[in-house]
Amino acid sequence: MHNQTDNKTQVTAQIDDVSNDVKVTLSLEAFRKLNRSQELTYFLGCDLRKREIDGLTPFYLPHILSYVDEDLSFVLAELKEKGMCGNF
């Protein structure tokens, strides 16, 4: 919704010299989005515990949660695309 990015990062594949296995990892963009969502929800939780629920809470909360939704949707789509999530 609010944080669309045009940054296209390539999939990182590491080749293990010993067993010649290819390990597929998350892109840098997906890793960044997971970290941002984790930090945002942590600070949001801290803020909501200290703040009285007032008239301003409903105004900022949906916007913050939309960022988290977009970030997690991006990461989940990448996991499914790479076959790291199974067929749920």
C-alpha positions as CSV (number, residue, x, y, z in Angstrom):
1,M,0.0,0.0,0.0
2,H,2.4,2.7,1.2
3,N,5.9,1.2,0.8
4,Q,6.1,-0.2,-2.7
5,T,9.8,-0.6,-3.8
6,D,11.3,-1.0,-7.2
7,N,14.5,-2.5,-5.8
8,K,15.0,-5.8,-7.5
9,T,17.6,-7.9,-5.6
10,Q,18.8,-11.1,-7.1
11,V,18.5,-14.5,-5.4
12,T,21.6,-15.5,-3.6
13,A,22.7,-19.0,-4.2
14,Q,25.7,-20.4,-2.3
15,I,27.4,-23.5,-3.7
16,D,28.9,-25.8,-1.0
17,D,32.2,-27.0,-2.4
18,V,32.2,-30.1,-0.3
19,S,28.8,-31.6,-1.3
20,N,28.0,-29.5,-4.4
21,D,24.6,-28.6,-2.9
22,V,22.9,-25.3,-3.9
23,K,21.4,-23.5,-0.9
24,V,18.7,-21.0,-1.8
25,T,18.4,-18.0,0.6
26,L,16.1,-15.1,1.0
27,S,16.9,-11.9,-1.0
28,L,18.4,-8.9,0.8
29,E,15.1,-7.1,0.2
30,A,13.1,-9.9,2.0
31,F,15.6,-9.9,4.9
32,R,15.3,-6.1,5.2
33,K,11.5,-6.3,5.2
34,L,11.5,-9.0,7.9
35,N,13.8,-6.9,10.1
36,R,11.7,-3.8,9.6
37,S,8.5,-5.6,10.5
38,Q,10.0,-7.1,13.6
39,E,11.4,-3.8,14.8
40,L,8.2,-1.9,14.0
41,T,5.9,-4.4,15.8
42,Y,8.3,-4.4,18.8
43,F,8.2,-0.6,19.2
44,L,4.5,-0.5,18.5
45,G,3.9,-3.0,21.3
46,C,6.0,-0.9,23.6
47,D,4.2,2.3,22.7
48,L,0.7,0.8,23.1
49,R,1.6,-0.6,26.5
50,K,2.6,2.9,27.7
51,R,0.0,5.0,25.9
52,E,-3.6,5.5,26.9
53,I,-6.0,4.5,24.2
54,D,-7.3,7.8,23.0
55,G,-8.6,9.4,19.8
56,L,-5.3,9.4,18.0
57,T,-4.6,5.6,18.3
58,P,-7.1,4.6,15.5
59,F,-5.5,7.1,13.1
60,Y,-1.9,5.8,13.1
61,L,-2.5,2.1,13.8
62,P,-4.0,1.1,10.5
63,H,-1.2,2.8,8.6
64,I,1.5,1.0,10.6
65,L,-0.2,-2.3,10.3
66,S,-0.5,-1.9,6.5
67,Y,3.3,-1.6,6.3
68,V,3.7,-4.8,8.3
69,D,1.2,-6.5,6.1
70,E,3.0,-5.5,2.9
71,D,6.4,-6.5,4.2
72,L,5.2,-10.0,5.4
73,S,3.2,-10.6,2.2
74,F,6.3,-9.8,0.1
75,V,8.4,-12.3,2.1
76,L,5.7,-15.0,2.1
77,A,5.4,-14.7,-1.7
78,E,9.2,-15.0,-2.1
79,L,9.2,-18.1,0.2
80,K,6.5,-19.7,-1.8
81,E,8.2,-18.8,-5.1
82,K,11.4,-20.5,-4.0
83,G,9.6,-23.6,-2.7
84,M,10.8,-22.9,0.9
85,C,7.2,-22.8,2.2
86,G,5.6,-26.0,0.9
87,N,2.0,-26.1,-0.4
88,F,0.0,-24.6,2.4
